[in-house]
Amino acid sequence: MTHISKVPTSITDRNDLLAQLSENCNANSEQQWDVIVIGGGIVGAGILQEATRRGLKSLLIEQKDFAWGTSSRSSKMVHGGLRYIAQGDVKLTKHSLQERERLFKEAPGLINRMGYYFIIRQKQFPGRFVMSTLLNIYDWLAGIKDHRFLSVRDTINKFPTLRTEKLKGACYYTDTVVDDSRLVMRVIHESVQAGAQVINYTKAKTLLKDPKTEQVIGVVITDTSSDVTTAQASEITIKSSVVINATGAWADMLRSEVIDEKRVRPLRGSHIVVDQERLFVDACLTILHPEDQRPVFIYPWEGVTVIGTTDLDHHESLDNEATISTIEIDYLLQAVNQNFPDNPLTVKDIVSTWSGVRPVIASDKDFSKHASKERRDHAVWANNALITASGGKLTTFRLTAIEAIDAALPWLTLKQPNQNYSDNVFTNQSFEQIFNHKRYISPDDKLWLERLIGRYGNNAALLLEQGTEEEQRTIAKTKFCLAECRWAIRHEAVIHLDDLLLRRTRLGLLLKNGAAELFAPLSIIFLQELGWETKKWRDEVTRYNAIWQQYYSLPKTVKNTE
């Protein structure tokens, strides 16, 4: 039997990497990168992987934390986009479904199949006939067949507390669900293992240009990890053949340095989280909102029930985290309570919230088209060796990455990049190779270990070995454990407490009060792994609580009325 390496895949210490970059800058070194990727979300991670597997010397920089933006705040669905067929965008749906099936096969335990039930009521559009037609096309494009119609009786048996008025049944089909932030980290780890370098809390302050040709030849960066302001932080100049702008909703800001054009329309989508004891579902329920007939999802995720999403123009500063509004909370509660009226939810039932800003490519210059009717295609632009990739869906990040690297080829010094590589996103060994399966004999144990493989790949066994037996126990009603926390702190560039609780794990979204119950054991782990003394720990707790209260809890106007 082949055994995995005992050397874990770790992200390089950022201080060491910054020192190396600064040393090269101060020495006026001619050393340069082939590709610098700006943006640590799923698109940036995918581009980094594609560049690295083609043999390009690649660096990714992120001004906040990896997956800090849209890629930790999505609806957690790797899906085809059924509504895009109805909008006539069959190509997008086909590509999305193909990528969905690829990711599901390559990373089970991270990306999991989930049943969807679209509720049909009298005088509703779409009804059973239209939905059945769409689902026939949907399954045909995906190469599977798993949809069917449920009678009223079967629908009520599945969802006993669902309102029965005008109920005609439900259309069933499947899509997949994911931990979006862990997806980003898996792709980043794949890239690092192949030789890429990554660094978080590092801002691209400005592009570096050739004074004669105006061609982009690098970027000026600053460290944003401490309390030092960007203006005060020292600057480091790094050179590259190509800079790729993968900053999502922020894309126009960087692109404006080479061309005066606005193409990205920031749209906010918000979600609320409630305990499963208050509203239990074991599959995704799709309902139409009574106000505007938009689809709203009610679905299980990581041991809680999630309700979302909204679709609004986001006018607030992108420098701040997006936050749910009172109007959005009312909107989502109205949708769920109309369908489950016997025991209505209130704001007191909300455990947490999250809001993300989608980078949608605007179909017109004045953004006049209704937000929900905008297409979800991605776009790639090439301007003087600045490649910008934005828009698109979480599901199709690999396709966006391929197109972005192809667009960069004219500026690359390496004219014949490696073409002899696998197009798999993930590299995994078998369960038996990663774990001593005789040690884990129950089916529940194996499912949990498969979950770890999905999130950490070949590092899964090493993760457990580096944690204590007590740390391997799952936390509350989640599937997370403190061994994952220790691993992330040691190997995944955790700089702040919120990096750990909101992105490397999702415990801050799943447990009440932002997982404050874990502060005591975590303080010990941070001391052991990063040397955080009492003052540093208290400062981080204060910082985290402020972030959680403002951006992942209820708006102050709602709290004041409880």
N, C-alpha and C positions, 0 to 999 in steps of 0.2 A: 504494500500500500504506500502511495506517495503522501508525504506529510507536508504541511504548509511550513513556510519559513517562520522562524521565531522572531524575526525582525519586523516590527510593525511599520506600516506606512504612516509617517508623521508629517505634519506641516512644519516646514523649517521655522525655527525661532525667528520671529519678525525683527527683533532687535539685531540679531546677527545679519539678517538679510539687508536691513536698512544700513547697517555699518558697511557692508560690502558695496552697496549702491553708492553710498556717500564717498567711500574711498576711491571708487572709480571716477566719480564726478570730480573730486578734488585733484585727482591726478591727471585730469583732462584725458582720460583713457578713450581710445578710439573703439574700445569694445562696445558692441551694441547687440541688442536683441533683434531677432527676426520679427517678432510680433509682441506688442504690448496690448493686452486686453484691459480696458477700463470698464469695471462693473462686475460685481461678484454675485449676480443672480444666476438663474438657470441658463439664460442665453450666454452670458459671459463664460460660465463654467463649460458649457457645451463647445463654445468657440475655442477655448483654451485646450480642451481635449482634442478637438479636430486638428488644431495647429500642431500640438505636440506629437500626435500619432503620425503626422506627415513629416516628422523630423525637424520641425522648426523650433528654434530656441525661443521659448515663450514665457512671458511674465504676466500675471494678472494682478491688478491693484483694485481695491475696493475702499471707498471713502468712509464707509461705516463698517458693518460686519457682513460676512458672507450671508447671502439670502436675507439681508436686513429689509429690503424693499418688498416689491411685489411677490417675490419668490418664497416668502414665508407667510404670506397673507392671502393666498389664493383660496379657492373653494375646495382645494385638496383633491381635485378630480383630474385624472388622466383619461380624457374622454374624446369621443369623435365630434361631438357638437351636433346633436340631432336637429337643432333649430337652424343650422346653417344649410341643411338640405332644403328646408322650407323657404329660405332666403335665396335659393338658387345656387349656393356655393358648394356644389357637389365635390369639386376638386379639393377644397379645404377639408371637407368631411372625410374623403377617401384617404388623404395623406394622414389625417389625425388618427383614423381607425387603424391604419397600417402601423403607425408608430405606437399606438396603444397596445396592440397585440405584441409587437416586438418587445416593448418595455415590460409587459406583463410576463412574458416567457423568460426574459433575462433576469428579472429581479423580483421573483415571488417573495412575499414577506415584506417587501417595501411597497410594491404595487399589487393590489389585491382586487379580484373581481367582486363586484357588488351588484345586487339586484336593484332595479329601478321600477317604481310603479307610478305610472302617469294616470292620475284620477280623471275619470270621465263622468261628467254630469250632463243632465238634459240641457238642450239649447246652448251647449258650449262649443266653441271652436278652438282647437280642432277636436272633432269627435272621434268615434271609434274607427270609422272608415278611413279618414285622413291619416290618423295615427298609425293604423295598420299598414297603410301604403308606405308611409315614411319609414316604418320599422323594417319592412321588407327590403327597401333600398339600403337601409343602414346595415342590416346583417349581411346583405349581399356584398357590400363594399368591404366589410370586415372579414368576410370569408367564414362566417359562423352563422348558426341559426339557433337563437335561444329566446325569441320573443313569443308571446302568447297573450291571449285576452282572458281576464278573470271576470267571472260573473259577479253580481252584487253580493251574493252569499260568500263567495270565496274572498272577495275584497274585505268584507266585514270580518271574516274569520282572521284575516291577516292583520287588520287594523281595527280592533274591536271598538275603540272609542271614536272612530271617524264619524263625522256627521253623515247621516244616511239620506238626508233630503236631496231629491233629484239625482241620487247616485245611480249610475248605469253600469259601473264596473271600473276596471283599470287595465291599462295596457302594460305588460311586463316586458322588460328587456334588461340587458346588463351593460355596465361600463366599469371603470376601475377607479379606486380611491388610493391616495398616496399621502405620505408625510412629505410635503413639498420641500421643506428645509433640509430634511435628511437626503432627499434626492439630489439637491445641490451639493451637499457634502460628499455623497458617493461619487459624483462625477468629478469633483475637485480631487478627491483621493486617487481616482484613476489617473488623472493628469499628473499629479505629483509623483505617483509611482512610475510614470513614464518619463519623468525628468523635468516637468514644469516647475516653476516657482510661483508662489502666491503670497499675497500680503494684504491683510485687512487694516482698517483704520488708517488708510493712506490716501490722501486726496490728490487727484489730478488738478493742480492749480491752473495750469495753462498748457497749451500745446507748444511744442518747440518747432519752429519753421526755418527752412532755408531762406535767408534774407533775399536771395536773388530770384528763386523760383516760387517761393511761398509754399513749397511742398512740405508736408508734415514729416519731421525727422525724429520726433521723440516727444517727451512730455516732462514737465516740471512738477515734482510731487512734494507734498509736505506730510509730516506725521500728525495725525489727529487723534492719537490714542489717549493723550493726557489732557489736562485742563488748559494747556497752552493753546492760545487762539491760533487760527491758521495764519494770521498776519504775523504773529511772533515766531512761528515755527520755522526752522531752517529749511531751505529749499534744496532739493536734489534734482539734478538734471540727468535724465536717462535717455539714451538714443535707441532708435529702432528703425527698421525698414518700413514698417507699417504700424499704425496705431488703429485699434478697432474699438469703436465706441459702442459698448453694450450696456448702456446705462438706463435703458428702458424709458420710463416716463421723463427722465432727465436728458434724453438724447439731444433734444434741440439746443440745450444750453451749451454743450460742448461743440456741437456741429456749427453753431453760430460763429465760431472762430474762423471757419473757412467758407461759409455760405450763409447768406441772410434768407433763411426759409424756415417756416414753422410747419411741421408735418404731424407732430405727435399730439394727440388729444388725451389728456389725463382724465380717466374716468374712475370714480371710486366705487368699490364694492365692499359692503360691510356684512358682518355675520355676528350672531349672538350664540352663546353656548349655555346650555342648561343641563342639569343632572338628568340621567336616564330615568331616575325615579319619578321625575315630574312629567317626562314625555318619552316613553320608550318606543323606539323603532329599531328593527334589526335589518332594515333595508332603506334605500332612499325613496322617499315619497315626494313626487313632483305635483305641486298644486299651482293653480293659476290665481294670482292675486285679485281680489274682488274689485280693486280700484282701477288697475290698468291692464289686467290680464297677462302680466308678466309671469313667467314661471318662477316659483320659489321652491327651493329644495329643503327638505327636512330629512336629515340623515345621521347615521351613527358614525363616530370617528373617535378613535382612541378612548373608548369608554364613556363618552358623553354624547349628547345630541346637539347637532349644529343646525341652525336655521339661517339661510341666506340664499341669494345675495341681492344687494341693491345695485343700481346702475345709474350713477349721477356724475355730472361734470364736477371735477375737483378743482376748486378755485383757490384753495389755501396754498401756502408755500410748500414746495416739495422738499425743502430743507428740514421740515418737521415731519414727524411720523403722522400718518393719516389716522383719524379717529372717527368713530361713529357719531352721528348726530342724533338728537332727540327725534327728529322726523323719521330717520331710518329705523330707530328702535320701534316707534309706533307702527311704522309700515310693516315690519317683520312680525310683530306681535299680532297685528290685525290679521295677517295672512294665516298664521297658525291657529289663532283662536276661532276664526270663522270655520275652520275645518275640524277643530277639536274643542267644541264649545262647552262641554260638560264640566271641565276643570281648567278654566282659562289660565294661561300664564300671565304673570305680571313682571315688572322690572325686578322685583325681589327674588325671582327665580333665576335671574341671569348670573351665571358664574363668572363669565368673562366675555369680552368682545374682541374682534379684530377688524381692521379696515385696510384694504390694499388699494393701490392706484394702478390701474391697468394702462399700459402704453398702447393706445389704439391709434392706428394710422387714420387721420381724418380724411373723409371723402370730399370735403370742401374746405375752402380757406377760412370761412367764418364760423365753422363748427355748428352750422345751423341744423344739420340732420339730427334726429332724435338719437340720444345716446345708445339706446338698445338696438337701434337699426344699423349702427356702424358695423362694417365687416371686421373680422378678426384675423385678417391676413397679416403676415409679417412683411417688412420691406427692408431692403439693403441698398444703401447709397454709397458711392465711391467719390470722394472729393479730395484731390491732391494728397493721396496716401493716407487719408482718414476714411476708414470704412465704418459706416454706421449701420447697425442692425437693431431694429426695434419692431414693436408690434408682435403679432402672432400669439400663439397659445403655449402654455406650459408643455402640452403634449408634443409639440412639433419642434422642440428646441434643437434637436439633432439636425433637422433639415435646414433651419435657419443658420446653424453653425457651418454647415457645408457650403452654403451659398456665400456666407461672409468670407470664408477663407478663399474660395474661388475668386471672389471679387478683389482680393488682396494680391493675387498672383502677379499682376503686372509690375508691382513695386518691390517684390521680394528679390533679394540678392540671390537666394537659392532658387534658381529658375526651374529646377526639376525636383520638387519635393518628393519624398517617399510616397509611392503609390501602393506599395505592397504591405497592406495592413488590414486587419479585420475591421469590419464596420460595426461590430458589437459595441454597445455602450459600456457593458460591464463584463469583467472577467471574474469568474467564480469557479472554484473547485466544488466537488460534490460534498454533500452533507457529511458523508462518512470520512472524507479526507479532512474536513475542517474539525469535526468533533469525534470524540470517542463515543459512538452512539450507544454502546452498551451501558454507559453511565446514566443515560437518560432514557428511561424505559416507557414512560407514560406518553400517550398521544398529546396531552397538553404541553408537556415539556418539549416535545419535538416541534410543535407549532411555534412555541416561544423562541426556540433556537433558530428556526427558519426565519422568524421575524428579525432576529439579530443579524443573520446572514444578509437579509435584504438591506438592512441599514448600514452594516459595517463590512460586508463582503468577507474576504479572507481574514480580516482582523477580528472576526467575531469570537473565536476561541481565545485569542490573546486578550481580548477585552475582559472575559470572565477570569482568566488567570491573574490579571493584574488587580482585580478587585477581591475583597474578602468574601467569604461565604455569606455573611450577613448582607453585604452590598449586592448580592445577586438576587435577593428577594424583590419581587415586584412591589411598587409603591402604591398604596391605597387600591383603587379600582383601575389603575392604569396598568400598562404592560412595561413601563419604564422601570429601571432600577438604578441604584446609586453607583453600581459598577459602570454604567454608561456615563454617568456624570464624571467619575474619576478619569475614565478614558478620554472624554472630550477635553477636560481640563489639561490633561497631560499631552495629548496628541493633536488637538484640533484648534489651536490658536484662540482659546478663550481669553479675552482681555477683560471683560466685564461680566458681572453676575447675570445681566440680562441676555448676554450671548448664550449662556448655558441654559437658562430656564425658559427662554422664549424661542430659541432656534436650534441649538444642538439637541436639546430635548424640548418637549412642548408642555412641561409640567406647569409652567406659569399660566397656561391657558386652561388646563384640565382640573386643577385643584383650587379650592376657594382661597381668596385673599392672595392670589398669585403664588401659591405654594409656600406660604410663610412657614408652614409646619416643617419644612425641610431645612430651614436656616441653620439649626443647630448642627446636624450632621455635615452639612455642606461647609460650614465654617472650618471644621476639622480637615476636610479633604483639601480645601483651598490652601490652608496653612501647610499641609504636607506636600502638596504638589507645586504651589506657586510661592509659598513663603508669606502668605498674607497674614500680617499681625493684626491685632485687635482694631487699631484705628483704620487700617485699610479695609478690613471687613465691614466695619460700621459705615464707612463712607460708601462702600459698594451697595450695602443694603439700603441706605438712604437714597442713593441714585436709582436703584432698581424700583423701589416702592414708588418714587415720583413718576417714573416712566410707566409703570403698570397702572397706577391710578389715573393718569392722564390719557393714556392711549389704549389700554386693554380692559378698562373697567367701564363704568357708566359715565356719561357726561355730567358735569357738576350740576347742571340744571335739573337733571333727573334725580341725582342723589339727594338734592335739597328738598325734593317733594316726596321722598319715600316715607 
